[in-house]
Amino acid sequence: MLIVSNDSVNHSLPVSTVLPLSSIKPGSRVYPSEVLLPAALTGLPKDSVAMVQQVRTIAHTRLIKLSGQLADEALREEIREAIRVYFDV
């Protein structure tokens, strides 16, 4: 999961808004509501996609282990843009 809610929300509420992730095979289609997350840029074990179409809010108790990080600003902006497009905001 990729946490997309901001830090002030994450620290003041017992929940966070997340995008589910799924690994992806080379050559697989990435849909317009998904963002490719290369393993080399995220620290994830495999190339994955963040699925904006499956956004959800979950309790912090369900967030158990850090699997990677998204430090690449271009990739972060791509996710923000996918969220804006999906929700038409």
N, C-alpha and C positions, 0 to 999 in steps of 0.2 A: 504494500500500500504506500501511496505517496501522500503525505499530509499537505493539504492545500489551504487550510484555514490559517489565519494569521496568528502570530505569537500571542497577542493580547487576548484573543478568544481562547486559544489553547491553554493559557494560564489561568483564565478566570472561569472557565466552564469545565465540567468533567468529561467533555466530549471534544472530538476533533473531526473535521471534514476531510475525507480522504478520496483518492482515486485508486481503485483496484489496479493491480499490475498483472500482466500475463507474459510469460516468455513467448518469444516469437522465433520461428525458423527462418533462415535466410530465404529470401524470395517471397515470403508470405506478404499478403496484402495488409497495409496499414490503412484503416478507414479514416475519413475526415475527422471523426470525433476521437481519434487516438493519436498519441504522440510516441514516436519511436525513442526509446531510452537505450542507447548503446551501452553495453557492459563496460567498455573502456572509459566512459565518462561518468558512470554512476557507481561503480564498485559492486554492482549486482553480479551474480554468477553467470547470467546469460543476458543477451539482448532481450529487451522486454518492451511492452507497450503500456502506456498509462491510458486507461479507458475512461474518458470524460463522460461517456454516456452511462456509466455505472456509478457516478458520484454518490457517496453516502456519508452519513455521520455515525461515528462509532464511539463507544466509551473508551476512555484512556486505559482501562484495565485490559482491553483487547490488544493494545499495542505492547508487544512483549519484547521484541528484539530488533535492533537497528540492522538493516541489511545493506544499506548503501547510503550515498548522499548525492544531492543534486546541486553541485557548486557551479556548474557551467551556466553562466548568465544567459547565453543564447538559448539554451535548452529550457531554462526556467521561463524565458519570455515566450517560447513556443507553447509551453503548457498554459501560460496565462492567456495567450491568444486563442488557443483551442477552447478554453473555458468561456471566453467572451463570445466566440462564434456560436458555441453550442447553446448558450443561454441567451443569445441575441442581446447582449448588454454592451 
